[in-house]
Amino acid sequence: MKFTAVLLLLATVAGACIASVAAEEPRRVPPPVVDQPPGQATTDVAILAGGCFWGVQGVFQRVAGVSSAVSGYAGGEKGVANYNAVSLGTTRHAESVQITFDPRVISYGRLLQIFFSVVHDPTELNRQGPDFGPQYRSTIFATNDEQERIAAAYIAQLNDAHAFKKKIVTTIEPRRPFFPAEDYHQDFLTTHPTYGYIVVNDLPKLEALRLLFPEVYRATPALVFAGVRGE
């Protein structure tokens, strides 16, 4: 995805073991004690950032109860919410995914459980796997006070339980606007399943979702563009 990512990918394919970019193994962390209570609402929105949005989108598109997962940018201003600018790491944006979901089917806390379990490594600061920079930071963009409360309580819960070998560095940035990414970034995992970056970094996340969360996994993704087919 980035020049550095390409170099690291080539090294990995060649058989080199790059310990510095080794991510935490997927694990099903405990569900949140504090979660969204059942209600009458049929739709809600979550915005999560966990590295390159290709994989984050690809995972949540395959979660039951999610009707839409859109790649984009959050944390910065509209005028520089584009891939060329965000890639510089100076716009305050993070590559993010806006997830529209039915809270009657899957709760906000359950989405966070998947986020921490299989989507990314929440102990990596300003990076994710082969990608470096604040645009790849682990961030929860809470859209309201309830989401902020649930996210803060869950991070504290996982840290207190030592769910990971290192402390979670995920930040909470409430009520920041989301801007959809360019069309060519949407559904990228589905349209480019043989692309080297996807094969190495993102397809394992789908397999982890299927194995660790079979009760919510669905094989058919909720795509941004109807009729999209893979390579």
C-alpha positions in Angstrom: 0.0 0.0 0.0 2.9 2.3 0.8 6.5 2.1 -0.5 7.7 0.8 2.9 4.9 -1.7 2.9 5.9 -3.0 -0.5 9.5 -3.4 0.6 8.4 -5.3 3.7 6.0 -7.4 1.7 8.7 -8.4 -0.7 11.0 -9.4 2.2 8.2 -11.5 3.8 7.5 -13.3 0.5 11.3 -13.9 0.1 11.2 -15.7 3.5 12.7 -13.1 5.7 11.4 -13.0 9.2 10.8 -9.4 10.2 10.2 -9.5 13.9 9.7 -5.7 14.2 6.4 -5.9 12.2 5.1 -9.2 13.6 1.5 -8.5 14.9 -0.2 -10.1 17.8 -1.9 -13.4 17.0 -5.7 -13.1 16.6 -7.5 -14.0 19.8 -11.1 -13.9 21.0 -10.8 -11.4 23.9 -13.6 -11.4 26.5 -16.8 -9.5 25.6 -17.3 -6.1 27.2 -18.9 -5.9 30.6 -20.3 -2.5 29.7 -22.3 -2.6 26.4 -25.1 -1.0 24.5 -28.4 -2.0 26.1 -31.2 -3.4 23.9 -33.5 -0.8 22.5 -35.9 0.0 19.7 -33.3 1.5 17.3 -32.8 -0.4 14.1 -29.7 1.3 13.0 -26.5 2.8 14.5 -23.1 3.9 13.3 -19.6 3.1 14.5 -16.3 4.6 13.2 -13.2 2.5 13.8 -9.6 2.9 12.7 -7.2 -0.1 12.9 -4.5 0.3 10.2 -5.1 0.1 6.4 -8.8 0.4 5.8 -8.9 -2.4 3.2 -8.7 -5.1 5.8 -10.9 -3.3 8.4 -13.6 -2.8 5.9 -13.3 -6.4 4.6 -13.8 -7.9 8.0 -16.8 -5.8 9.1 -18.5 -6.3 5.7 -18.7 -10.0 6.7 -20.2 -9.5 10.2 -23.9 -10.3 10.6 -25.9 -7.2 11.5 -23.7 -4.9 9.5 -25.5 -3.3 6.5 -22.6 -1.1 5.4 -18.9 -0.6 5.9 -17.3 2.3 4.1 -13.6 3.1 3.9 -12.6 6.7 4.6 -10.9 9.2 6.8 -11.6 10.6 10.2 -9.9 12.8 12.7 -9.0 15.8 10.4 -10.6 18.4 8.2 -12.6 17.9 5.0 -10.3 19.9 2.7 -7.4 17.4 3.1 -9.5 14.2 3.4 -8.0 12.5 0.4 -5.6 9.6 0.0 -2.6 11.6 -1.3 -2.8 14.1 1.6 -3.6 11.6 4.4 -0.8 9.3 3.3 1.7 12.1 4.3 0.7 11.5 7.9 0.3 15.2 8.6 -3.5 15.8 8.3 -4.6 14.2 11.7 -6.8 11.8 9.8 -6.7 8.0 10.3 -7.7 5.5 7.7 -11.1 4.5 9.1 -14.2 2.6 8.4 -17.8 3.8 9.0 -19.9 0.8 10.0 -23.7 1.0 9.9 -25.2 -1.8 11.9 -28.5 -3.1 13.4 -28.0 -3.0 17.3 -30.8 -5.6 17.6 -28.5 -8.1 15.8 -25.1 -7.0 17.0 -24.2 -4.5 19.7 -21.6 -1.8 19.6 -19.6 -3.6 22.3 -19.6 -6.8 20.1 -18.2 -4.8 17.2 -15.4 -3.6 19.5 -14.8 -7.2 20.6 -14.2 -8.1 17.0 -12.1 -5.0 16.5 -9.8 -5.9 19.3 -9.8 -9.7 18.5 -9.2 -10.0 14.8 -9.2 -6.7 13.0 -5.8 -5.3 14.3 -3.2 -5.3 17.0 -4.3 -2.5 19.5 -0.9 -2.5 21.1 0.9 -1.0 18.1 1.4 2.8 18.3 0.9 4.8 15.1 1.4 1.7 12.9 -0.2 -1.5 12.0 1.9 -4.4 10.6 3.9 -3.0 7.7 2.3 0.4 7.6 3.7 3.3 9.7 2.4 6.7 10.6 -0.4 8.3 12.6 -2.8 7.7 9.8 -2.6 4.0 10.7 -3.2 4.6 14.4 -5.7 2.5 16.5 -8.6 4.8 17.2 -12.3 4.6 18.2 -14.2 7.6 16.8 -17.1 7.5 19.2 -20.2 9.1 17.7 -21.9 9.8 21.0 -21.5 9.8 24.8 -22.7 6.2 25.1 -20.1 4.9 22.6 -17.4 6.9 24.4 -18.3 5.4 27.7 -18.5 1.8 26.4 -15.2 2.1 24.6 -13.4 3.6 27.6 -14.7 0.9 29.9 -13.8 -1.9 27.5 -10.2 -0.7 27.0 -9.8 -0.5 30.8 -11.3 -3.9 31.2 -9.0 -5.5 28.7 -5.9 -3.8 30.1 -6.9 -4.8 33.7 -7.3 -8.4 32.5 -3.9 -8.3 30.6 -5.7 -9.5 27.5 -2.6 -8.6 25.5 1.1 -8.8 26.3 1.4 -5.1 26.1 -0.9 -2.2 27.0 -3.6 -1.2 24.6 -2.7 2.1 22.9 -6.1 2.6 21.2 -7.3 6.2 21.5 -10.8 7.5 21.7 -11.6 10.6 19.6 -15.2 11.5 20.0 -17.5 13.1 17.5 -15.0 13.6 14.6 -16.4 13.8 11.1 -16.0 10.9 8.7 -15.2 11.4 5.0 -15.6 8.5 2.5 -12.5 7.5 0.7 -12.1 7.4 -3.1 -14.1 4.8 -4.9 -11.1 2.7 -5.8 -10.5 2.0 -2.1 -14.0 0.6 -1.5 -14.5 -3.2 -1.4 -10.8 -3.5 -2.2 -10.4 -6.8 -0.4 -13.2 -8.3 -2.4 -12.1 -6.9 -5.7 -8.4 -7.7 -5.2 -8.3 -11.0 -3.3 -5.0 -12.1 -4.9 -3.2 -8.7 -4.4 0.0 -9.4 -2.4 -0.8 -7.0 0.5 -4.3 -8.4 0.9 -3.1 -12.0 0.8 -0.4 -11.4 3.5 -2.1 -8.9 5.8 -5.9 -9.2 5.4 -7.1 -12.6 4.3 -5.8 -14.1 7.6 -8.2 -11.6 9.4 -11.2 -13.0 7.5 -10.1 -16.5 8.5 -9.7 -15.5 12.1 -13.2 -13.9 12.0 -14.7 -17.2 10.6 -12.9 -19.4 13.2 -13.2 -17.2 16.3 -16.7 -15.7 15.7 -18.6 -18.3 13.6 -21.9 -17.1 15.1 -21.6 -13.7 13.4 -19.5 -14.6 10.3 -21.2 -14.5 6.9 -19.5 -15.5 3.7 -21.3 -12.9 1.6 -20.1 -9.4 2.3 -22.2 -6.2 2.5 -20.4 -4.3 -0.3 -20.4 -0.6 -1.0 -20.9 -1.2 -4.7 -23.6 -3.7 -5.7 -22.5 -6.3 -8.2 -18.8 -6.0 -7.3 -17.0 -9.3 -7.9 -13.5 -10.4 -7.0 -10.7 -11.2 -9.3 
